[in-house]
Amino acid sequence: MSESRPGDYYPKECPPNTTSVHVTALDGLVNVNSLFTIAVFVGLSLTTKGQQSLEDRTACDAGDGEARRLLVYEVVSFSFFLFSSLIAQGLKLAINLLNSKDTRDAVRAHINLTILRVGMLASAAGSVMGCVFLVLSMVCVIEIRLGLLSCGSAAAVRAVAALVTLVATALLAYISTALYAFTH
């Protein structure tokens, strides 16, 4: 095994156009998308007609419009997560198929880094957009269960504020990390 010099990012037997950590990152992305997809189907189960909120005022109950929006947001969210997962699985498949020289080491295939980066960026963008629409669908779930935000339901406002704050912070960290990885 060759020694790597300080400042070298890859050992001599692992040139820069090989992938070792990318397969693990793609696996993680697919796994997270799978968890989010489960959340989508849980949200879809809440699209029942005539459901009453926990708010005491019947004027605060969500109508059919909120249930329709929930369904649309859930389907769009699912579509983005599926897009992201399929891109990631395609990249993993390409890496493994290109590794025909040494079948014992499936994470060292030589692949065009531009294609890999664009594919990973597209997959990450799909996950981010899926999260945005999942948050929108969760806002609809909150309105259906806790009362419309327009009624000023304190529980609904607090729940939406916590949801948006935490998810926006996490998405900002994810986007920053993905952009850093894309440019380095």
TIBANU-645277 format. One record per residue (C-alpha): residue number from 0; z, y, x. Coordinates in steps of 0.2 Angstrom, whole numbers, always signed. Each point is the difference from the previous one (the first is absolute). Example, Ala and Ser with C-alpha at 12.3 -4.5 7.8 and 13.67 -1.06 7.14 Angstrom:
% residues 2
<site 0; <+39; -22; +62>>
<site 1; <-3; +17; +6>>
% end
This chain:
% residues 184
<site 0; <+0; +0; +0>>
<site 1; <-5; +17; +7>>
<site 2; <+12; +14; +3>>
<site 3; <-2; +16; -9>>
<site 4; <+2; +16; +8>>
<site 5; <+11; +14; -7>>
<site 6; <-10; +10; -12>>
<site 7; <-12; -15; -4>>
<site 8; <+1; -3; -19>>
<site 9; <-7; -17; +1>>
<site 10; <+2; -14; +14>>
<site 11; <-16; -5; +10>>
<site 12; <-4; -15; -11>>
<site 13; <+2; +10; -16>>
<site 14; <-13; +15; +0>>
<site 15; <+2; +14; -11>>
<site 16; <-13; -7; -13>>
<site 17; <+11; -15; -4>>
<site 18; <+12; -1; -14>>
<site 19; <+18; -7; +1>>
<site 20; <+11; +11; -10>>
<site 21; <-14; +4; -13>>
<site 22; <+1; -17; -9>>
<site 23; <+19; +3; -2>>
<site 24; <-3; +17; -7>>
<site 25; <-13; -6; -12>>
<site 26; <+12; -14; -5>>
<site 27; <+13; +12; -4>>
<site 28; <-11; +11; -10>>
<site 29; <-6; -14; -11>>
<site 30; <+18; -6; -3>>
<site 31; <+5; +18; -5>>
<site 32; <-15; +1; -11>>
<site 33; <+5; -16; -8>>
<site 34; <+18; +6; -4>>
<site 35; <-8; +16; -8>>
<site 36; <-12; -10; -10>>
<site 37; <+15; -9; -8>>
<site 38; <+7; +17; -5>>
<site 39; <-16; +4; -8>>
<site 40; <+1; -16; -11>>
<site 41; <+18; +4; -4>>
<site 42; <-6; +18; -6>>
<site 43; <-14; -8; -10>>
<site 44; <+13; -10; -10>>
<site 45; <+8; +16; -6>>
<site 46; <-16; +6; -9>>
<site 47; <+6; -5; -17>>
<site 48; <-3; +11; -15>>
<site 49; <+14; +9; -9>>
<site 50; <+13; -2; +13>>
<site 51; <+15; +12; -2>>
<site 52; <+8; +9; +15>>
<site 53; <+18; +0; +3>>
<site 54; <+1; +19; -4>>
<site 55; <+9; +3; -16>>
<site 56; <-14; +12; -7>>
<site 57; <-15; -9; -7>>
<site 58; <-11; +15; +4>>
<site 59; <+3; -5; +19>>
<site 60; <-8; -18; -3>>
<site 61; <-16; -3; +9>>
<site 62; <-15; -2; -11>>
<site 63; <-16; -10; +2>>
<site 64; <-7; +12; +13>>
<site 65; <+13; -4; +13>>
<site 66; <-2; -18; -3>>
<site 67; <-19; +2; +3>>
<site 68; <+3; +10; +16>>
<site 69; <+12; -13; +6>>
<site 70; <-13; -13; -2>>
<site 71; <-14; +10; +8>>
<site 72; <+11; +5; +15>>
<site 73; <+5; -19; +2>>
<site 74; <-18; -6; +0>>
<site 75; <-5; +14; +13>>
<site 76; <+15; -4; +11>>
<site 77; <-4; -19; -1>>
<site 78; <-18; +4; +5>>
<site 79; <+5; +10; +15>>
<site 80; <+12; -13; +6>>
<site 81; <-13; -14; -2>>
<site 82; <-13; +11; +9>>
<site 83; <+13; +3; +14>>
<site 84; <+4; -19; +1>>
<site 85; <-18; -6; +0>>
<site 86; <-4; +12; +14>>
<site 87; <+15; -6; +10>>
<site 88; <-4; -18; -3>>
<site 89; <-19; +3; +5>>
<site 90; <+6; +8; +16>>
<site 91; <+11; -15; +4>>
<site 92; <-14; -12; -5>>
<site 93; <-12; +9; +12>>
<site 94; <+13; +0; +14>>
<site 95; <+3; -19; -2>>
<site 96; <-18; -4; -2>>
<site 97; <-5; +9; +16>>
<site 98; <+13; -9; +10>>
<site 99; <-10; -15; +3>>
<site 100; <+3; -1; +18>>
<site 101; <+18; -5; +0>>
<site 102; <+5; -7; -17>>
<site 103; <+18; -1; +6>>
<site 104; <+3; +19; +0>>
<site 105; <-7; +7; -16>>
<site 106; <+7; +18; +3>>
<site 107; <-10; +4; +16>>
<site 108; <-18; +1; -8>>
<site 109; <-12; +13; +7>>
<site 110; <-5; +12; -14>>
<site 111; <-7; +17; -1>>
<site 112; <+14; +12; +0>>
<site 113; <-9; +13; -10>>
<site 114; <-3; -13; -14>>
<site 115; <+18; -6; +1>>
<site 116; <+7; +18; -1>>
<site 117; <-11; +5; -14>>
<site 118; <+5; -16; -10>>
<site 119; <+18; +3; +4>>
<site 120; <-1; +18; -6>>
<site 121; <-9; -5; -16>>
<site 122; <+13; -13; -3>>
<site 123; <+14; +12; +3>>
<site 124; <-8; +13; -11>>
<site 125; <-2; -13; -14>>
<site 126; <+19; -4; +1>>
<site 127; <+4; +19; +0>>
<site 128; <-10; +3; -16>>
<site 129; <+7; -16; -8>>
<site 130; <+17; +7; +3>>
<site 131; <-4; +17; -7>>
<site 132; <-6; -8; -16>>
<site 133; <+14; -12; +0>>
<site 134; <+12; +15; +0>>
<site 135; <-10; +8; -14>>
<site 136; <+2; -16; -10>>
<site 137; <+19; -1; +4>>
<site 138; <+1; +18; -7>>
<site 139; <-8; -6; -16>>
<site 140; <+13; -15; +0>>
<site 141; <+14; +12; +2>>
<site 142; <-6; +11; -15>>
<site 143; <-2; -15; -11>>
<site 144; <+17; -7; +4>>
<site 145; <+10; +16; +3>>
<site 146; <-9; +13; -10>>
<site 147; <-14; +13; +3>>
<site 148; <+2; +12; +14>>
<site 149; <-5; +14; -11>>
<site 150; <+15; -3; -11>>
<site 151; <+11; +3; +15>>
<site 152; <+8; -17; +0>>
<site 153; <+13; +2; +15>>
<site 154; <-1; -19; +5>>
<site 155; <-19; +1; +0>>
<site 156; <-1; +15; +10>>
<site 157; <+12; -7; +13>>
<site 158; <-9; -16; +1>>
<site 159; <-17; +8; +2>>
<site 160; <+7; +12; +13>>
<site 161; <+8; -14; +10>>
<site 162; <-16; -11; -1>>
<site 163; <-12; +14; +5>>
<site 164; <+11; +6; +14>>
<site 165; <+3; -17; +8>>
<site 166; <-18; -7; -2>>
<site 167; <-7; +17; +7>>
<site 168; <+11; -1; +15>>
<site 169; <-5; -18; +3>>
<site 170; <-18; +3; -2>>
<site 171; <+1; +15; +12>>
<site 172; <+7; -11; +13>>
<site 173; <-12; -14; -3>>
<site 174; <-15; +12; +0>>
<site 175; <+6; +8; +16>>
<site 176; <+2; -17; +9>>
<site 177; <-17; -6; -6>>
<site 178; <-8; +16; +6>>
<site 179; <+9; -1; +17>>
<site 180; <-5; -19; +2>>
<site 181; <-18; +5; -5>>
<site 182; <-2; +14; +13>>
<site 183; <+9; -10; +14>>
% end
